Amino acid sequence: MAAAPKDSNMDDTPLVLGGRSFKSRLIVGTGKYRDFAETRAAVEASGAEIVTVAVRRVNITDRTKENLLEYVDPTRYQILPNTAGCYTAEEAIRTCRLAREMGVGNMVKLEVIGDQQTLFPDVPATLEAARALVKEGFIVLPYITDDPVACLKLAEIGCAAVMPLAAPIGSGLGIRNPYNLRIIIEQAKVPVIVDAGVGTASDAAEAMESGCDGILINSAIACAKNPIAMATAMKMAVEAGRMAYLAGRIERRLYASASSPLDGLIR
Amino acid sequence: MASGAREIILNGEPYRLDGHTPLAVLIERLGMKPTRIAVELNHRVVPKAEYGRVSIAPGDRLEIVNFVGGG
């Protein structure tokens, strides 16, 4: 008899960010949903434990509007405020300070945008803001270009993770530079979370198979025809991709390698 | 600020405010829950514990933010 197969549920280490452990490697955004009820259902279906939000002025004239936190319970989810829409380090730092005063902890998604059309990061401004925020005790998760040197510098500064983009925010183009991503992962001394550009489940699986530690997805779920089903698909893809990475894929080869034995063929 | 002004700038818009008003009173008047907002007074974040002590006066610039959907 062959040896009993190993447990298919491979033991995985948790995703650790700023000393906190998470079982889910999928982080989801809350933008672009039809309403808060749909947001809540999609977040639930995704299995995510970390949920991003934006910081904006309260509508003074229309106070009938409901609050997002009534639907995404901050005692159940790690809320990750972002600095979306900030074009300078100063704006981003100001936004983070306000976000921290909301009382949901000190973990922030830092993004300093450099260009309106591509929403690519302003790398020097991101480094500047990261330096200041780390000094102020924030757990900083920076959105950054898929640039290995920028990622190394952010880790040196003391960021809890680096979050290189797969493709422009909301583009759904998938991983545009898998080789840079591989370099970033190989060199990383902090978790690598692919942030932005994922279009569908196979993109998420591909990113996880390449060995990244997590993925942040918003548009691909929120703008899908059925966001709840896509949230479920992304959950499964992230788990499948992670398990395939841990299992260790076969080498690619140009020619065939028979699966069936050559011995015992009838002649 | 011209003397006799009776306005603050609240979230970028003029907002009428007669004399000094405790921040906590203003927040209540605006129908907001302190646990769901963060406040910046003249570019400085106001800790929640100070909402009762801090006084808002005409000419002040106040930002009140909350969380909205985002990625």
Interface residues (C-beta under 8 A of the other chain):
Chain A: G29 T30 G31 K32 Y33 F36 T39 T52 V53 A54 V55 R56 R57 V58 I60 R63 N67 L68 L69 I79 P81 N82 A84 R94 R97 L98 A99 R100 E101 M102 G103 I169 A196 L216 N218 S219
Chain B: L10 N11 G12 E13 Y15 L30 G31 M32 K33 T35 R36 I37 A38 V39 E40 H43 V45 V46 P47 K48 E63 I64 V65 N66 F67 V68 G69 G70 G71
